[in-house]
Amino acid sequence: MTEFGNIGATAQTREYLGRIASAMASMFAIPRDEAVARIGRFWDGLAFRSEPEIVALLHEDPDYWARVIFYGGKA
């Protein structure tokens, strides 16, 4: 298990998830640990390890994912 729960990730995607958490904390004035928990719940059990999965994650900027995750949208 990582900082982001059951999300499987490479070093690159863990760093990107951290950028999403920072964006969410900044945009919505929530603690970073809450942002991390929301990310963990949103992508629980997914693995961002293969090229297509990584491309899908990195295709959008951290602010986009912060809004989707905070407001409970679907990716």
C-alpha positions as a Markdown table, in Angstrom:
| # | Residue | x | y | z |
|---|---|---|---|---|
| 1 | Met | 0.0 | 0.0 | 0.0 |
| 2 | Thr | 1.2 | 3.5 | -0.8 |
| 3 | Glu | 0.4 | 7.0 | 0.3 |
| 4 | Phe | -2.5 | 6.8 | -2.0 |
| 5 | Gly | -4.0 | 3.6 | -0.7 |
| 6 | Asn | -4.4 | 0.7 | -3.1 |
| 7 | Ile | -3.5 | 2.6 | -6.2 |
| 8 | Gly | -0.7 | 0.8 | -8.1 |
| 9 | Ala | 1.7 | 3.4 | -9.5 |
| 10 | Thr | 5.1 | 3.9 | -10.9 |
| 11 | Ala | 7.4 | 6.6 | -9.5 |
| 12 | Gln | 6.2 | 8.9 | -12.3 |
| 13 | Thr | 2.6 | 8.4 | -11.5 |
| 14 | Arg | 3.1 | 8.7 | -7.7 |
| 15 | Glu | 4.7 | 12.1 | -8.3 |
| 16 | Tyr | 1.8 | 13.1 | -10.6 |
| 17 | Leu | -0.8 | 12.0 | -7.9 |
| 18 | Gly | 1.1 | 14.2 | -5.5 |
| 19 | Arg | 0.7 | 17.1 | -7.8 |
| 20 | Ile | -3.0 | 16.4 | -8.0 |
| 21 | Ala | -3.2 | 16.3 | -4.2 |
| 22 | Ser | -1.4 | 19.6 | -3.9 |
| 23 | Ala | -3.6 | 21.2 | -6.5 |
| 24 | Met | -6.7 | 19.9 | -4.7 |
| 25 | Ala | -5.5 | 21.2 | -1.3 |
| 26 | Ser | -4.7 | 24.6 | -2.8 |
| 27 | Met | -7.9 | 25.0 | -4.9 |
| 28 | Phe | -10.3 | 23.8 | -2.3 |
| 29 | Ala | -8.5 | 24.8 | 1.0 |
| 30 | Ile | -8.5 | 21.3 | 2.3 |
| 31 | Pro | -5.6 | 19.5 | 4.1 |
| 32 | Arg | -3.3 | 17.6 | 1.8 |
| 33 | Asp | -4.0 | 14.4 | 3.7 |
| 34 | Glu | -7.7 | 14.8 | 2.9 |
| 35 | Ala | -6.8 | 15.3 | -0.8 |
| 36 | Val | -4.7 | 12.2 | -0.7 |
| 37 | Ala | -7.5 | 10.2 | 0.9 |
| 38 | Arg | -10.0 | 11.4 | -1.8 |
| 39 | Ile | -7.5 | 10.4 | -4.5 |
| 40 | Gly | -7.1 | 7.0 | -2.9 |
| 41 | Arg | -10.9 | 6.4 | -2.8 |
| 42 | Phe | -11.4 | 7.7 | -6.3 |
| 43 | Trp | -8.9 | 5.4 | -8.0 |
| 44 | Asp | -9.0 | 2.6 | -5.4 |
| 45 | Gly | -7.5 | -0.6 | -6.8 |
| 46 | Leu | -6.5 | 0.8 | -10.2 |
| 47 | Ala | -2.9 | 0.4 | -11.4 |
| 48 | Phe | -1.2 | 3.2 | -13.3 |
| 49 | Arg | 1.7 | 1.1 | -14.5 |
| 50 | Ser | 1.2 | 0.3 | -18.2 |
| 51 | Glu | 1.8 | 2.9 | -20.9 |
| 52 | Pro | -1.9 | 3.3 | -21.8 |
| 53 | Glu | -2.9 | 3.8 | -18.2 |
| 54 | Ile | -0.1 | 6.3 | -17.6 |
| 55 | Val | -1.0 | 8.2 | -20.8 |
| 56 | Ala | -4.7 | 8.3 | -19.7 |
| 57 | Leu | -3.7 | 9.8 | -16.3 |
| 58 | Leu | -1.2 | 12.3 | -17.7 |
| 59 | His | -3.5 | 13.4 | -20.5 |
| 60 | Glu | -5.2 | 15.8 | -18.2 |
| 61 | Asp | -3.5 | 18.4 | -16.0 |
| 62 | Pro | -3.6 | 18.1 | -12.1 |
| 63 | Asp | -6.2 | 20.9 | -11.8 |
| 64 | Tyr | -8.6 | 19.0 | -14.0 |
| 65 | Trp | -8.2 | 15.8 | -11.9 |
| 66 | Ala | -8.5 | 17.9 | -8.7 |
| 67 | Arg | -11.9 | 19.2 | -9.8 |
| 68 | Val | -13.1 | 15.8 | -11.0 |
| 69 | Ile | -12.1 | 14.1 | -7.8 |
| 70 | Phe | -13.3 | 16.9 | -5.4 |
| 71 | Tyr | -16.7 | 17.2 | -7.0 |
| 72 | Gly | -17.1 | 13.4 | -7.4 |
| 73 | Gly | -17.2 | 13.3 | -11.2 |
| 74 | Lys | -16.3 | 10.4 | -13.4 |
| 75 | Ala | -13.0 | 10.1 | -15.2 |
